[in-house]
Amino acid sequence: MPLRLPRVECVGCRWTAEIDDLSPSCKRCGSAVLLANPTKRAVSRERLEKLPPGVWRYRDFLPEVASEEVVTLGEGATPLLHAQRLGEAIGLKHLLLKDESRNPTGSFLDRGATVLLTVARRRGVKECACVTTGNLGASLSAYCAKAGVKAHVYVSPRTDQGKLFQMLAYGAEIDGTSPSKSWQIDHTVLNVTAGNPYLLEGEKTTGFELVQELGWCAPDVVVVPVGTGGHLSMIWRSLVELRAEGIIEGSGCRLLGARIQEAPSGSSKKSGRASESRLPSFSELSESEPFFLEEAERSMVRSGGKEVATTAKEAMEATSLLARTEGIFAEPSSASVVASLAEAVRSGKVDKDEKVVCVITGAGLKDTRAVVRLARQTRTIALREGFATRSPTIGETKLAILRLLERRPRYGYELWLLLGAKRRIATASVYQHLAELEGMSIVRRRGPAVFKGRERMLYELTKKGDDFLEMMGKLEN
């Protein structure tokens, strides 16, 4: 199939051009761009319903590729769930949840990664790189692994360990520092941001799916985290494209953007409880690079919707409410849609009889800090002393083991002797830690050898273990 140059349109100055670049930006103002390709054939409900579910069911609205070229992990086809208990809690009769946490790496970004890596592999890309605070790096690393493309991820100090270990497990090279300005990119190396237009093309399938799941009818309201502004903008674009093809009539759908903002000055001291200091900060939950905020604002205005602000504290409370009422554990940044919707109902922006869809964009287990904070808040489970101050994945003991192995391979018994000098630990616990580190592919067995007259197993770091310690050192500094 011959390559066809896509036409792009700037979201800022509206400059358009045909361009052969997988990571383009506007040549005039430097803003992000969107693909402006028309659909390739007449699309109907009947045609779409005959295709297998998932992102590529909507291939007529996506960049043109052959079926055998698609790089997929089974993304999309996420459930649209009735949320009766949550609806009752916030005063709505018809509330639904589009649960994007069911995607392969636990976030909506997998919808974009399948499109981007499919096009990238077809173009001969050998390496993808990105700077990330978490979900983008995890998703990109997984799809690079599937495509046989090298992934190089530059992580922020705010990157959560749950997402970091996803990247390591998928074989990504991790760096704790951002690339320098002199970092060169050729045609085989692709630098990816959350504003990549091919990534965004996949994200618009969220909108296609929820409309199809509702019998080709748009809901009255869709609530989406604002984030970079990209996902919200593309959901609106999906409604516009469906209307242009005659698949739906009108849109009749307002978009509400959930944005986490700083709490008012002094509000954190209002209750006087010490637990307030344990709440996530605004900077932890906010989006660092809002590429499409102006486009998202235009989308909300055109739909008749608006932005609804919430705080980090309210997002954490919504995380708990969503989990307790509907059995969905979301990241606080994702659960912010629940907090914003509750405020919209209270203020009269959403009527109790309207059909509302909340888009849950990411899984809570990817955010280990959220797990710890939620456990502290609920007080309904017994926590062992010290649990809440250590990482639930890599704690102090495991880190001490890794640092001992960094110097040279060692035996489990030797590790116990060295660790025992500073802490009380049973030999069985040392071997349990080693087994768990093996499961993470950070440590491996080098083989049995004789030590002090007995045959013992020798352990050493893997390449992932070396990368992890190097990254930890950079973040600590």
BAFIZA-106784 format. One record per residue (C-alpha): x, y, z. Coordinates in steps of 0.5 Angstrom, whole numbers, padded with zeros to 4 digits, always signed. Layout:
% BAFIZA-106784
XYZ ...
% end
This chain:
% BAFIZA-106784
+0000+0000+0000 +0003+0007-0002 +0005+0012+0003 +0000+0018+0003 +0002+0024+0006 -0002+0027+0012 -0005+0034+0012 -0004+0037+0019 -0008+0043+0022 -0005+0047+0027 -0009+0048+0034 -0006+0055+0035 -0006+0059+0028 -0010+0054+0024 -0004+0053+0019 -0005+0047+0015 +0000+0043+0010 +0002+0036+0008 +0008+0034+0012 +0012+0027+0012 +0013+0028+0020 +0011+0023+0025 +0012+0028+0031 +0010+0035+0027 +0009+0041+0030 +0007+0048+0027 +0012+0051+0022 +0009+0058+0024 +0008+0058+0031 +0010+0052+0034 +0004+0050+0037 +0001+0042+0037 -0002+0040+0030 -0008+0035+0029 -0009+0030+0023 -0014+0033+0018 -0015+0027+0014 -0022+0026+0011 -0025+0019+0012 -0023+0014+0006 -0030+0011+0005 -0037+0012+0006 -0038+0009+0013 -0045+0007+0016 -0047+0004+0023 -0048-0003+0019 -0041-0003+0017 -0038-0001+0024 -0042-0006+0027 -0040-0012+0023 -0032-0011+0025 -0029-0014+0031 -0029-0009+0037 -0023-0005+0039 -0020+0001+0037 -0019-0002+0030 -0026-0003+0029 -0026+0005+0027 -0020+0004+0022 -0024+0008+0017 -0023+0014+0022 -0016+0013+0023 -0009+0013+0019 -0009+0008+0013 -0005+0002+0015 -0006-0005+0012 -0009-0010+0017 -0003-0014+0018 +0001-0008+0020 -0003-0007+0026 +0001-0007+0033 -0004-0009+0038 -0005-0011+0045 -0013-0012+0045 -0014-0005+0047 -0021-0001+0047 -0027-0005+0047 -0027-0002+0055 -0034-0003+0058 -0039+0002+0059 -0042+0001+0066 -0048+0003+0069 -0047+0006+0076 -0053+0006+0080 -0050+0007+0087 -0045+0012+0085 -0051+0016+0082 -0055+0016+0088 -0049+0018+0092 -0048+0025+0088 -0056+0025+0086 -0056+0023+0078 -0061+0018+0076 -0057+0016+0069 -0050+0015+0071 -0045+0011+0067 -0038+0010+0067 -0033+0009+0061 -0028+0005+0064 -0021+0006+0061 -0017+0003+0066 -0019-0004+0063 -0014-0003+0057 -0007-0007+0057 -0003-0002+0061 -0009+0001+0065 -0010+0007+0061 -0013+0011+0055 -0007+0012+0052 -0006+0005+0050 -0011+0007+0045 -0006+0012+0042 +0000+0008+0043 -0003+0002+0038 -0004+0008+0032 +0003+0011+0033 +0007+0005+0034 +0003+0002+0028 +0005+0008+0023 +0012+0008+0026 +0014+0001+0025 +0011+0002+0018 +0015+0008+0017 +0022+0004+0019 +0022+0007+0026 +0027+0004+0030 +0027+0007+0037 +0022+0012+0041 +0023+0016+0046 +0019+0020+0051 +0019+0025+0057 +0014+0022+0062 +0011+0023+0069 +0008+0016+0068 +0002+0013+0064 +0005+0015+0057 +0012+0012+0058 +0008+0005+0061 +0004+0005+0055 +0009+0007+0050 +0014+0002+0053 +0009-0004+0052 +0007-0002+0045 +0015-0001+0043 +0016-0008+0046 +0010-0011+0042 +0013-0008+0035 +0020-0009+0036 +0022-0002+0037 +0027+0000+0042 +0024+0005+0048 +0028+0010+0051 +0024+0014+0057 +0026+0020+0061 +0023+0020+0067 +0021+0026+0072 +0022+0025+0079 +0015+0025+0080 +0014+0019+0076 +0011+0014+0081 +0014+0007+0082 +0008+0003+0080 +0009+0006+0073 +0016+0006+0073 +0016-0002+0074 +0011-0003+0068 +0017+0001+0064 +0022-0003+0066 +0018-0010+0065 +0017-0008+0058 +0024-0007+0057 +0025+0000+0056 +0031+0004+0058 +0030+0009+0063 +0034+0015+0065 +0033+0020+0070 +0035+0026+0067 +0031+0030+0061 +0035+0030+0054 +0039+0036+0052 +0038+0041+0047 +0043+0038+0043 +0039+0031+0043 +0039+0029+0035 +0033+0025+0032 +0033+0022+0025 +0028+0019+0021 +0029+0012+0025 +0028+0015+0032 +0022+0018+0034 +0021+0023+0040 +0014+0022+0043 +0010+0027+0047 +0003+0027+0049 +0001+0032+0044 +0003+0027+0038 -0003+0027+0033 -0002+0020+0031 -0003+0018+0039 -0009+0023+0039 -0012+0020+0033 -0013+0013+0037 -0016+0017+0043 -0022+0019+0039 -0024+0012+0039 -0026+0013+0046 -0032+0017+0044 -0034+0013+0038 -0034+0007+0043 -0039+0010+0048 -0044+0013+0042 -0044+0006+0039 -0045+0003+0046 -0051+0007+0047 -0054+0005+0041 -0051+0010+0036 -0054+0016+0041 -0049+0021+0044 -0051+0022+0052 -0053+0029+0055 -0046+0030+0058 -0039+0027+0058 -0034+0028+0064 -0027+0028+0062 -0021+0030+0066 -0018+0036+0062 -0010+0033+0063 -0007+0036+0057 -0013+0037+0053 -0012+0032+0048 -0017+0027+0050 -0023+0031+0051 -0021+0035+0045 -0021+0028+0041 -0028+0026+0044 -0031+0032+0041 -0028+0031+0035 -0031+0024+0035 -0038+0027+0035 -0036+0032+0030 -0034+0026+0025 -0040+0021+0027 -0045+0027+0025 -0041+0029+0019 -0042+0022+0016 -0049+0022+0018 -0048+0016+0024 -0051+0021+0029 -0056+0027+0028 -0053+0033+0032 -0049+0032+0038 -0053+0034+0044 -0048+0033+0048 -0044+0037+0053 -0037+0036+0055 -0035+0038+0062 -0027+0038+0063 -0025+0036+0070 -0019+0040+0072 -0015+0039+0079 -0013+0046+0082 -0010+0049+0088 -0014+0049+0094 -0016+0056+0096 -0011+0059+0101 -0012+0056+0108 -0017+0051+0106 -0012+0045+0108 -0012+0048+0115 -0019+0048+0116 -0020+0041+0119 -0014+0042+0123 -0013+0034+0122 -0006+0032+0122 -0008+0027+0116 -0009+0033+0111 -0001+0034+0110 -0002+0027+0107 -0006+0029+0102 -0003+0029+0095 -0001+0036+0092 -0004+0040+0086 +0003+0039+0083 +0003+0031+0084 -0004+0031+0080 -0004+0036+0075 -0001+0035+0068 +0006+0038+0067 +0005+0040+0059 -0002+0042+0057 -0001+0042+0050 -0009+0042+0048 -0012+0047+0053 -0014+0052+0048 -0017+0047+0044 -0020+0043+0050 -0023+0050+0051 -0026+0051+0044 -0029+0044+0044 -0033+0045+0051 -0035+0052+0049 -0038+0049+0042 -0041+0043+0046 -0045+0048+0051 -0040+0045+0056 -0035+0048+0061 -0029+0046+0066 -0031+0044+0073 -0025+0045+0078 -0024+0041+0084 -0018+0040+0089 -0013+0034+0090 -0017+0033+0097 -0023+0032+0093 -0020+0028+0088 -0018+0023+0093 -0024+0023+0096 -0027+0021+0090 -0022+0016+0089 -0025+0012+0095 -0032+0014+0093 -0032+0011+0086 -0028+0004+0089 -0033+0003+0095 -0040+0004+0090 -0038+0001+0084 -0032-0003+0085 -0027+0001+0080 -0020+0004+0083 -0018+0009+0079 -0012+0014+0080 -0014+0021+0083 -0013+0024+0077 -0018+0020+0073 -0023+0020+0079 -0023+0027+0079 -0029+0027+0074 -0033+0024+0080 -0031+0030+0084 -0033+0035+0078 -0039+0032+0077 -0042+0032+0084 -0040+0039+0084 -0044+0040+0077 -0050+0037+0080 -0050+0041+0086 -0049+0048+0082 -0054+0046+0077 -0050+0045+0071 -0052+0038+0070 -0059+0036+0072 -0061+0030+0076 -0065+0027+0070 -0059+0027+0064 -0056+0021+0062 -0048+0022+0064 -0042+0019+0062 -0036+0019+0066 -0029+0017+0063 -0025+0014+0068 -0018+0014+0064 -0013+0010+0069 -0012+0005+0074 -0011+0006+0081 -0006+0001+0082 -0001+0004+0078 -0001+0010+0083 +0002+0007+0089 +0002+0014+0093 -0006+0014+0092 -0006+0006+0095 -0002+0009+0101 -0006+0015+0102 -0013+0011+0101 -0011+0006+0106 -0009+0011+0111 -0016+0015+0110 -0020+0009+0110 -0018+0006+0117 -0022+0000+0116 -0016-0005+0115 -0010-0007+0119 -0004-0004+0117 +0003-0007+0119 +0007-0002+0122 +0011+0002+0117 +0007+0000+0111 +0005+0007+0110 +0012+0010+0110 +0015+0005+0105 +0014+0003+0098 +0009-0003+0097 +0013-0005+0091 +0021-0004+0093 +0022-0003+0100 +0028-0001+0104 +0030-0008+0105 +0029-0010+0097 +0033-0003+0096 +0039-0005+0101 +0039-0012+0097 +0040-0009+0090 +0045-0004+0093 +0049-0010+0096 +0048-0014+0089 +0051-0008+0085 +0058-0009+0088 +0058-0016+0086 +0054-0023+0085 +0052-0025+0092 +0049-0031+0096 +0043-0031+0100 +0046-0033+0106 +0052-0028+0105 +0046-0023+0104 +0043-0025+0110 +0049-0024+0114 +0051-0017+0111 +0043-0015+0112 +0043-0018+0119 +0049-0013+0122 +0044-0007+0121 +0037-0010+0122 +0033-0016+0124 +0031-0021+0119 +0030-0028+0118 +0034-0032+0112 +0027-0034+0110 +0025-0027+0109 +0031-0025+0105 +0030-0031+0100 +0023-0029+0099 +0025-0022+0098 +0030-0025+0092 +0024-0029+0089 +0020-0023+0089 +0026-0019+0085 +0027-0025+0081 +0019-0024+0079 +0020-0017+0077 +0026-0019+0073 +0031-0014+0077 +0035-0020+0080 +0037-0027+0077 +0040-0033+0079 +0047-0034+0076 +0048-0041+0079 +0050-0046+0085 +0057-0045+0087 +0060-0048+0094 +0061-0043+0099 +0064-0045+0106 +0063-0052+0104 +0056-0052+0102 +0053-0051+0095 +0049-0044+0095 +0045-0040+0090 +0049-0034+0087 +0045-0028+0085 +0046-0022+0081 +0043-0016+0078 +0040-0016+0071 +0040-0010+0066 +0034-0008+0069 +0036-0008+0076 +0043-0004+0074 +0038+0001+0070 +0033+0002+0076 +0039+0003+0081 +0042+0008+0076 +0035+0012+0076 +0034+0012+0083 +0041+0015+0084 +0039+0020+0079 +0033+0022+0083 +0036+0022+0090 +0041+0027+0087 
% end
